[in-house]
């Protein structure tokens, strides 16, 4: 199997690195100082299990990557359409794109660029980031992929990629309802990212404060309601179950969007809390918690310090 990694940050760098370590043919598409470090020093994975440096293939121009069977697509949400256009030559021979991004709109957004037959769905569960150019740092033990076909013609590619993940020792799961899986993650992600970022606090602070905990639960409830109204088969007790899961997270955990805000980087808020507010409005539903979170973050969306 030939795999291209579009977006060699925390998600793409970690899981692409695990595949490469297992002997899978992986090419990383990167840029800037990160690309220079990958070429000069290889990819270093710093994980709770230890550090390892891998010699990897890396390019800046996707057309130099050659044809791929699967593209592990992990760019930031604001780069989705432009990155999809750039990988057009990579999937020209029938390759499949699996977006492992935040949000629930990637299948549709990438499909409008490359065609819906080219896009499966995927969800990544990991806390990882670029520690320095060429170095991916994983925090915590969680590292999991869930993905699946959205049309029958994609099932063979999904099974082949799952087999590659198993070979690499990646905790990977094929699912028959990837849309539901994406929305289950979305219920958590919207609330976690929104509350930690708007309060500039870690999850331990959020869940221990009565008002912030109310905001956390309200953001979950609104997202769940929007998903149900859009026909997604979300469980009746999903919000309660998600809150219990949040109560078990390490107190020091926070969201990548909180880190982006602190760094003065762009924020994915338009596709998280902002997306819930937008979809709720289209459905005639109120979403005051997510609307307020998005409003508070809008001045920082473009990366203002």
PESUL-V600240 format. One record per residue. N is the residue number from 1. SS is DSSP state (~ for helix, > for strand, _ for the rest). PSI is psi as a letter, one per 40 degrees, with the letter a starting at -180 (NA if undefined). Layout:
# PESUL-V600240
n->(N,N)
ss->(SS,SS)
psi->(PSI,PSI)
This chain:
# PESUL-V600240
n->(1,2,3,4,5,6,7,8,9,10,11,12,13,14,15,16,17,18,19,20,21,22,23,24,25,26,27,28,29,30,31,32,33,34,35,36,37,38,39,40,41,42,43,44,45,46,47,48,49,50,51,52,53,54,55,56,57,58,59,60,61,62,63,64,65,66,67,68,69,70,71,72,73,74,75,76,77,78,79,80,81,82,83,84,85,86,87,88,89,90,91,92,93,94,95,96,97,98,99,100,101,102,103,104,105,106,107,108,109,110,111,112,113,114,115,116,117,118,119,120,121,122,123,124,125,126,127,128,129,130,131,132,133,134,135,136,137,138,139,140,141,142,143,144,145,146,147,148,149,150,151,152,153,154,155,156,157,158,159,160,161,162,163,164,165,166,167,168,169,170,171,172,173,174,175,176,177,178,179,180,181,182,183,184,185,186,187,188,189,190,191,192,193,194,195,196,197,198,199,200,201,202,203,204,205,206,207,208,209,210,211,212,213,214,215,216,217,218,219,220,221,222,223,224,225,226,227,228,229,230,231,232,233,234,235,236,237,238,239,240,241,242,243,244,245,246,247,248,249,250,251,252,253,254,255,256,257,258,259,260,261,262,263,264,265,266,267,268,269,270,271,272,273,274,275,276,277,278,279,280,281,282,283,284,285,286,287,288,289,290,291,292,293,294,295,296,297,298,299,300,301,302,303,304,305)
ss->(_,>,>,>,>,>,_,_,_,~,~,~,~,~,~,~,~,~,~,~,~,_,_,_,>,>,>,>,>,_,_,~,~,~,~,~,~,~,~,~,~,_,>,>,>,>,>,_,_,>,>,>,>,>,_,_,>,>,>,_,_,~,~,~,~,_,_,_,_,>,>,>,>,_,_,_,~,~,~,~,~,~,~,~,~,~,_,~,~,~,_,_,_,_,_,>,>,>,>,_,_,_,_,_,_,~,~,~,~,~,~,~,~,~,_,~,~,~,>,>,>,>,>,>,>,>,>,>,>,>,>,>,_,_,>,>,>,>,>,>,>,>,>,>,>,>,>,>,_,_,_,~,~,~,~,~,~,~,~,~,~,~,~,~,~,~,~,_,_,_,>,>,>,>,_,_,_,~,~,~,~,~,~,~,~,~,~,~,~,~,~,~,~,~,~,~,~,~,~,_,_,_,~,~,~,~,~,~,_,~,~,~,~,~,~,~,~,~,~,~,~,~,~,~,~,~,~,~,~,_,_,_,_,_,_,_,_,~,~,~,~,~,~,~,~,~,~,_,_,_,_,_,_,_,_,~,~,~,~,~,~,~,~,_,_,_,_,_,~,~,~,_,~,~,~,~,~,~,~,~,~,~,~,_,_,_,_,~,~,~,~,~,~,~,~,~,~,~,~,~,_,_,_,_,_)
psi->(h,h,h,h,h,h,g,f,a,d,d,d,d,d,d,d,d,d,d,d,d,e,e,i,h,h,h,h,h,a,i,a,d,d,d,d,d,d,d,d,e,a,h,h,h,h,i,d,e,i,i,h,h,h,h,i,h,i,i,d,h,d,d,e,e,a,i,i,d,h,h,h,h,f,i,i,d,e,e,d,d,d,d,d,d,d,e,d,d,d,e,d,e,e,i,h,h,h,h,g,i,i,a,e,e,d,d,d,d,d,d,d,d,e,h,d,e,e,h,a,i,i,h,i,g,i,h,i,i,h,d,i,h,e,h,h,h,h,h,i,e,h,h,i,h,h,i,i,i,e,i,d,e,e,d,d,d,d,d,d,d,d,d,d,d,d,d,e,e,h,g,i,h,h,i,e,g,d,d,d,d,d,d,d,d,d,d,d,d,d,d,d,d,d,d,d,d,d,e,f,i,i,d,d,d,d,e,e,h,d,d,d,d,d,d,d,d,d,d,d,d,d,d,d,d,d,d,d,d,e,e,h,g,h,i,d,f,d,d,d,d,d,d,d,d,d,e,e,i,h,d,e,i,a,i,d,d,d,d,d,d,d,e,f,i,i,i,e,d,d,e,b,d,d,d,d,d,d,d,d,d,d,e,f,i,i,g,d,d,d,d,d,d,d,d,d,e,d,e,e,d,e,f,i,NA)
